[in-house]
Amino acid sequence: MKSLRSALRLGACSVLASSVLLSSLAFAAAKQAPEKAPRPDLPPLPIEETGAVRTLPANFPESWMYVDEAAFFSMFGGKIILLDVDEKNPTKRIKAIADKNLLGNFKAAQNRNEFYIMESFHARGSRGPREDVLAIYDKNTFKILKEIVWEDATRLTALPERYSMGLSKDERFLYVANFSPAASFSVVDLDTREVVDVIGTPGCVLTYPTGERSVTSLCSNGGLLTTVLDKSGKKASQQRIKPFFDTDKTPIFERPAIIDGMAYFPGFAGKMHTVDLRGEVAKFVETWELVTAEERKTNWRPGGLVLNDKDDQGLMYIIAHENGADGTQTHGGSHVWIIDPKTKKRLRKIKLPGWGISIAVTRGKQPKLVVTNGDLNLDIIDPKDGSLIQTISDFGNVTPLLVNKAY
């Protein structure tokens, strides 16, 4: 009993001591504070404006790019970041941000002041019933103009892919790839903001715009399937194109660079496959070599996540690496090759300052090469001489796996 009383007394003394200490500190702080009265002669501080909305220019500068921040490690909280890759001041680089969820797909129009995000949500965050939603954004305000809910949860969920969505030549129709795992694509009339058709593409995926109003998909047998639409956006006909590569022996990347209506599909081992998308129905043209006989001795080949792009002069850029083997096609590379697809000649080889995973090229007569490097930052490179202009980081990037031109 005595020990209990002693403990209680000790506790009370500790509380009292703490109170005295806090009072002493407060008194000391008050003594140190200035005793000057407020200055009534000074004007009041201006009221800070909140909720201000800025409007972006109607035509974006050539150095602005859409960075697809996939948030791959969580797949939630992804973003589209409009970034000026020429800007040296980090506080001025970011121009706008839009959210996209669960590896959302992205497509920007060139002539309509819009961009499109196809994303998914679960009722309880990471679980529960899923809902697929197409969000149509105003590119100048980044405000949502319209949300279209898919009737079925079917949209293609995959790593960022330039051809998971496509636009018709007149930009009236948006094509959205579905995979459930049955393959199809939805046709959205952007004038009426309605889904006008869902078209099955058995064994074939993705949406490569073809001709005036057709869509070509890549098939699992190594061939192609072209879907021709009528004026209302509904299916008019479909035509299969025979295989032009062996999916087991000579596989290709499904990510072509499309230049003046010609699609250039690189093969894993270094062959290029040309497909003509200018007509109503796609046509396979030819296969040609990207890699020289000398380079084959050390197994040079293409590789990367988004491994190629084009500039406004019609040149193609592609990531390449040495000592390639089965499986290295996803690894990226140490170099970027610049190729004239019309002459099938390589114009330059750029040694990257670090390992490259994905690439993009800015618009204009003096393009910049944008490389997602191994540290998941962006290296901005002058393709004329391969010099590093700057490395951009700390802009909200976690996994900036795809960069797109902004118009």
VMD Tcl script that draws the C-alpha trace (Angstrom):
set ca {
  {0.00 0.00 0.00}
  {2.85 2.37 0.86}
  {4.46 1.68 -2.49}
  {1.18 2.54 -4.26}
  {0.89 5.85 -2.37}
  {4.52 6.63 -3.19}
  {3.90 5.95 -6.87}
  {0.81 8.19 -6.89}
  {2.71 10.99 -5.14}
  {5.56 10.62 -7.67}
  {3.14 10.78 -10.58}
  {1.44 13.87 -9.17}
  {4.79 15.55 -8.69}
  {5.76 14.74 -12.29}
  {2.54 16.28 -13.64}
  {3.04 19.37 -11.47}
  {6.64 19.70 -12.62}
  {5.58 19.44 -16.27}
  {2.94 22.12 -15.78}
  {5.44 24.45 -14.10}
  {7.93 23.84 -16.94}
  {5.36 24.64 -19.65}
  {4.28 27.80 -17.79}
  {7.89 28.89 -17.49}
  {8.52 28.33 -21.21}
  {5.40 30.27 -22.15}
  {6.39 33.15 -19.85}
  {9.90 33.22 -21.32}
  {8.56 33.24 -24.86}
  {6.19 36.08 -24.02}
  {9.06 38.12 -22.54}
  {11.09 37.65 -25.72}
  {8.22 38.68 -28.04}
  {8.27 42.26 -29.26}
  {5.99 44.56 -27.33}
  {5.22 46.81 -30.33}
  {1.58 47.39 -31.12}
  {0.14 46.68 -34.61}
  {0.73 49.41 -37.19}
  {-2.67 50.91 -37.99}
  {-1.04 53.27 -40.47}
  {-0.11 50.39 -42.84}
  {-2.62 49.35 -45.53}
  {-4.34 45.99 -45.08}
  {-2.93 42.99 -46.94}
  {-4.67 42.32 -50.27}
  {-7.20 39.50 -50.28}
  {-5.61 36.42 -51.81}
  {-7.46 35.17 -54.86}
  {-8.42 31.50 -54.61}
  {-9.96 29.13 -57.11}
  {-8.50 30.98 -60.09}
  {-8.73 29.07 -63.37}
  {-6.13 29.69 -66.04}
  {-6.79 29.07 -69.72}
  {-4.04 27.54 -71.85}
  {-3.24 28.91 -75.33}
  {-5.35 27.64 -78.21}
  {-2.23 26.30 -79.96}
  {0.41 24.78 -77.71}
  {4.12 25.58 -78.19}
  {6.10 22.87 -79.97}
  {8.03 22.01 -76.81}
  {4.91 21.06 -74.81}
  {4.38 17.33 -74.35}
  {1.78 15.14 -72.66}
  {3.56 12.86 -70.17}
  {1.58 9.72 -69.41}
  {2.39 9.07 -65.74}
  {1.10 5.52 -65.36}
  {1.60 5.16 -61.58}
  {2.52 1.59 -62.49}
  {3.46 0.42 -59.00}
  {-0.01 1.17 -57.63}
  {-2.01 1.66 -60.86}
  {-4.11 4.22 -58.99}
  {-3.62 7.95 -59.16}
  {-2.07 8.05 -62.61}
  {-1.89 11.39 -64.39}
  {-1.49 13.16 -67.71}
  {1.03 15.94 -67.13}
  {1.31 18.72 -69.71}
  {5.01 19.58 -69.57}
  {7.26 22.11 -71.30}
  {10.43 20.11 -71.96}
  {12.34 23.25 -73.03}
  {11.71 25.09 -69.76}
  {14.75 25.29 -67.49}
  {12.88 26.61 -64.44}
  {11.32 23.62 -62.62}
  {8.54 25.77 -61.17}
  {7.33 26.71 -64.66}
  {7.51 23.38 -66.47}
  {4.13 21.93 -65.51}
  {1.28 23.59 -67.40}
  {-1.65 21.37 -66.34}
  {-2.49 17.96 -64.88}
  {-5.40 15.58 -65.44}
  {-6.08 12.42 -63.43}
  {-6.35 8.96 -64.94}
  {-7.03 5.78 -63.05}
  {-6.09 2.11 -63.36}
  {-3.65 2.43 -66.28}
  {-6.00 4.71 -68.16}
  {-5.58 5.06 -71.93}
  {-4.92 8.48 -73.45}
  {-5.42 10.11 -76.85}
  {-5.13 13.77 -77.88}
  {-6.80 15.30 -80.92}
  {-4.88 17.61 -83.25}
  {-7.71 19.74 -84.62}
  {-10.40 19.44 -81.94}
  {-9.51 21.22 -78.69}
  {-9.92 17.96 -76.81}
  {-8.17 14.98 -75.36}
  {-9.58 11.69 -74.15}
  {-8.89 9.45 -71.15}
  {-10.37 5.95 -70.96}
  {-10.12 4.77 -67.34}
  {-11.62 2.35 -64.84}
  {-12.91 2.57 -61.27}
  {-13.86 -0.04 -58.70}
  {-16.74 0.68 -56.34}
  {-14.56 0.15 -53.25}
  {-11.31 1.54 -54.55}
  {-9.25 -1.54 -55.22}
  {-12.16 -3.99 -55.34}
  {-15.85 -4.25 -56.02}
  {-17.79 -3.79 -59.28}
  {-15.77 -2.12 -62.03}
  {-16.92 0.76 -64.21}
  {-15.15 1.92 -67.38}
  {-15.49 5.61 -68.20}
  {-14.40 7.69 -71.18}
  {-13.68 11.26 -70.08}
  {-13.62 13.95 -72.76}
  {-11.52 16.97 -71.72}
  {-11.21 20.52 -72.99}
  {-7.48 20.85 -73.70}
  {-7.41 24.60 -72.95}
  {-9.03 24.42 -69.50}
  {-8.50 20.73 -68.61}
  {-12.18 20.62 -67.63}
  {-14.22 17.50 -68.33}
  {-16.75 18.15 -71.09}
  {-18.45 14.77 -71.00}
  {-18.21 11.36 -69.33}
  {-19.42 8.28 -71.19}
  {-19.89 5.11 -69.14}
  {-19.21 1.83 -70.93}
  {-22.13 -0.60 -70.73}
  {-19.71 -3.43 -70.01}
  {-16.30 -3.31 -68.31}
  {-14.35 -4.21 -71.42}
  {-11.78 -1.53 -72.24}
  {-8.20 -2.62 -72.89}
  {-6.20 -2.46 -69.65}
  {-2.49 -2.57 -70.45}
  {0.73 -0.62 -70.24}
  {0.52 2.77 -71.97}
  {0.02 2.22 -75.67}
  {-0.33 4.85 -78.42}
  {-2.82 2.74 -80.36}
  {-5.15 1.70 -77.57}
  {-7.27 4.56 -78.97}
  {-7.35 6.17 -82.40}
  {-9.09 8.97 -84.27}
  {-10.62 9.00 -87.73}
  {-8.93 11.25 -90.26}
  {-11.58 13.96 -89.80}
  {-11.50 13.42 -86.00}
  {-15.24 12.85 -85.85}
  {-14.91 9.31 -84.48}
  {-12.81 7.99 -81.61}
  {-11.89 4.29 -81.65}
  {-11.38 2.66 -78.25}
  {-9.81 -0.82 -78.01}
  {-11.57 -3.37 -75.79}
  {-10.26 -6.67 -74.46}
  {-12.32 -8.77 -72.08}
  {-10.52 -11.10 -73.27}
  {-12.75 -11.01 -76.36}
  {-11.30 -8.36 -78.67}
  {-13.37 -5.48 -80.05}
  {-13.36 -1.72 -80.35}
  {-15.98 0.90 -79.55}
  {-16.77 3.75 -81.92}
  {-17.58 7.08 -80.26}
  {-19.19 9.86 -82.27}
  {-17.42 12.94 -80.88}
  {-20.05 15.28 -82.32}
  {-22.95 13.62 -80.49}
  {-20.83 12.25 -77.60}
  {-22.36 8.79 -77.99}
  {-21.10 5.24 -78.53}
  {-22.50 4.34 -81.95}
  {-21.14 0.80 -82.31}
  {-19.07 -1.93 -80.63}
  {-17.35 -4.01 -83.29}
  {-15.85 -7.44 -82.67}
  {-12.33 -8.13 -83.97}
  {-11.80 -11.84 -83.17}
  {-8.14 -12.57 -82.57}
  {-7.08 -9.01 -83.43}
  {-6.35 -6.02 -81.19}
  {-5.61 -2.27 -81.16}
  {-6.81 0.55 -83.40}
  {-4.63 1.82 -86.25}
  {-6.60 4.51 -88.13}
  {-6.80 3.63 -91.83}
  {-7.93 5.70 -94.80}
  {-10.80 8.09 -94.23}
  {-12.90 5.97 -91.91}
  {-11.44 2.50 -91.36}
  {-9.66 0.79 -88.47}
  {-6.93 -1.84 -88.76}
  {-6.07 -4.27 -85.96}
  {-3.08 -6.60 -85.54}
  {-3.96 -10.30 -85.38}
  {-2.53 -13.23 -83.44}
  {-1.81 -15.18 -86.64}
  {0.56 -12.48 -87.92}
  {-2.01 -10.85 -90.19}
  {-4.23 -7.81 -90.05}
  {-7.96 -7.09 -89.92}
  {-9.40 -3.90 -91.41}
  {-12.86 -2.75 -90.36}
  {-14.55 -0.30 -92.72}
  {-17.14 2.03 -91.18}
  {-20.09 3.77 -92.80}
  {-20.83 7.48 -92.49}
  {-22.55 6.99 -89.13}
  {-19.61 5.09 -87.65}
  {-21.17 1.63 -87.77}
  {-19.50 -1.43 -89.26}
  {-19.87 -1.65 -93.02}
  {-17.45 -4.50 -93.75}
  {-14.34 -6.32 -92.53}
  {-11.43 -7.74 -94.47}
  {-8.55 -9.91 -93.28}
  {-5.01 -9.42 -94.61}
  {-2.88 -12.57 -94.74}
  {0.01 -12.99 -92.27}
  {3.16 -11.00 -93.03}
  {5.31 -12.32 -90.15}
  {5.62 -15.53 -88.11}
  {4.41 -14.87 -84.56}
  {6.63 -17.67 -83.20}
  {9.80 -17.25 -85.26}
  {9.86 -13.56 -86.27}
  {7.63 -11.64 -83.82}
  {7.14 -7.89 -84.15}
  {6.35 -4.96 -81.89}
  {2.70 -3.91 -82.05}
  {3.82 -0.25 -81.84}
  {4.48 1.09 -85.32}
  {5.60 4.58 -86.22}
  {2.95 5.83 -88.66}
  {4.41 8.38 -91.11}
  {2.27 9.83 -93.92}
  {-0.12 6.89 -93.67}
  {2.63 4.24 -93.77}
  {2.98 2.08 -90.65}
  {6.47 0.83 -89.84}
  {6.39 -2.20 -87.52}
  {9.85 -3.13 -86.15}
  {10.60 -6.79 -85.57}
  {12.26 -8.11 -82.42}
  {15.35 -9.23 -84.38}
  {15.79 -6.05 -86.43}
  {13.62 -6.31 -89.54}
  {11.16 -3.55 -90.44}
  {7.71 -4.37 -91.81}
  {5.89 -1.69 -93.83}
  {2.08 -1.57 -94.01}
  {0.16 0.94 -96.13}
  {-2.76 2.44 -94.16}
  {-3.63 5.16 -96.67}
  {-6.42 3.31 -98.46}
  {-9.72 1.96 -97.22}
  {-8.12 -1.43 -96.46}
  {-4.59 -1.97 -95.14}
  {-1.96 -3.48 -97.46}
  {1.31 -5.12 -96.53}
  {4.14 -3.60 -98.58}
  {7.55 -5.07 -97.73}
  {10.13 -6.14 -95.16}
  {13.57 -4.54 -94.93}
  {16.63 -4.57 -92.68}
  {17.23 -2.15 -89.82}
  {20.47 -3.85 -88.77}
  {23.65 -4.18 -90.81}
  {25.48 -7.47 -91.30}
  {28.28 -6.23 -89.03}
  {25.81 -5.28 -86.29}
  {24.18 -8.71 -86.46}
  {27.45 -10.24 -85.25}
  {26.89 -8.56 -81.87}
  {23.10 -8.92 -81.97}
  {22.04 -5.30 -82.27}
  {18.25 -5.01 -82.26}
  {15.36 -2.71 -81.28}
  {13.94 -2.69 -77.79}
  {11.93 -0.72 -75.28}
  {8.45 -0.04 -73.99}
  {7.56 2.83 -76.35}
  {10.57 2.32 -78.54}
  {9.86 4.59 -81.52}
  {8.45 7.91 -82.71}
  {8.57 10.26 -85.70}
  {9.35 13.93 -86.28}
  {7.62 16.47 -88.52}
  {10.24 15.93 -91.22}
  {9.16 12.29 -91.64}
  {12.15 10.71 -89.91}
  {11.81 7.74 -87.59}
  {13.54 7.34 -84.22}
  {13.99 3.93 -82.59}
  {15.76 2.63 -79.47}
  {18.40 -0.06 -80.06}
  {20.66 -2.23 -77.89}
  {23.57 -4.60 -78.35}
  {23.77 -8.28 -77.27}
  {20.07 -8.81 -77.89}
  {18.39 -12.14 -77.22}
  {14.95 -13.57 -76.65}
  {13.31 -11.39 -74.00}
  {15.51 -8.32 -74.39}
  {12.95 -6.64 -76.67}
  {11.37 -5.06 -73.57}
  {14.62 -3.86 -72.01}
  {15.23 -0.60 -73.85}
  {18.64 0.37 -75.15}
  {21.79 2.46 -75.10}
  {21.28 4.13 -78.48}
  {18.63 5.81 -80.59}
  {18.82 5.35 -84.36}
  {17.41 8.02 -86.70}
  {16.16 6.49 -89.93}
  {14.76 7.85 -93.18}
  {12.04 5.28 -93.96}
  {11.73 6.42 -97.58}
  {15.35 5.56 -98.38}
  {15.59 2.89 -95.63}
  {18.86 4.51 -94.58}
  {20.08 5.24 -91.07}
  {21.10 8.87 -90.80}
  {22.52 9.02 -87.28}
  {23.19 6.96 -84.18}
  {22.79 8.74 -80.85}
  {24.57 7.35 -77.80}
  {22.24 8.03 -74.90}
  {23.62 9.48 -71.64}
  {21.88 6.64 -69.81}
  {19.70 3.67 -70.58}
  {16.58 4.49 -72.59}
  {13.18 2.86 -71.98}
  {10.79 4.99 -74.05}
  {11.19 7.87 -76.47}
  {9.19 10.70 -78.03}
  {10.03 13.59 -80.35}
  {8.75 17.16 -80.08}
  {7.09 18.96 -82.97}
  {8.71 21.52 -85.27}
  {11.70 21.97 -87.55}
  {14.15 21.71 -84.65}
  {12.79 18.72 -82.71}
  {14.03 17.56 -79.33}
  {14.36 13.91 -78.38}
  {12.64 13.05 -75.08}
  {13.88 9.85 -73.44}
  {12.44 8.13 -70.39}
  {15.68 6.91 -68.83}
  {16.49 4.06 -66.46}
  {15.95 6.31 -63.44}
  {12.44 7.11 -64.77}
  {13.36 10.74 -65.37}
  {13.29 12.49 -68.76}
  {16.49 13.19 -70.71}
  {16.05 15.99 -73.26}
  {18.50 15.52 -76.13}
  {19.41 17.49 -79.25}
  {19.17 14.88 -82.04}
  {21.47 16.87 -84.33}
  {24.55 16.09 -82.24}
  {23.26 13.83 -79.45}
  {24.06 16.34 -76.72}
  {22.13 16.25 -73.45}
  {20.23 19.52 -72.98}
  {18.82 18.75 -69.53}
  {17.36 16.01 -67.37}
  {13.89 16.67 -65.96}
  {12.81 15.11 -62.68}
  {10.60 15.92 -59.69}
  {7.56 16.84 -61.77}
  {5.34 14.16 -60.22}
  {7.04 11.41 -62.19}
  {7.02 7.89 -60.80}
  {6.70 5.84 -63.99}
  {6.48 8.24 -66.99}
  {6.29 5.39 -69.48}
  {4.84 7.24 -72.47}
  {5.25 10.79 -73.81}
  {3.01 12.23 -76.54}
  {3.13 15.31 -78.72}
  {0.81 18.13 -77.60}
  {-0.93 20.23 -80.26}
}
mol new
graphics top color blue
foreach p $ca { graphics top sphere $p radius 0.5 }
foreach p [lrange $ca 0 end-1] q [lrange $ca 1 end] { graphics top cylinder $p $q radius 0.2 }
display resetview
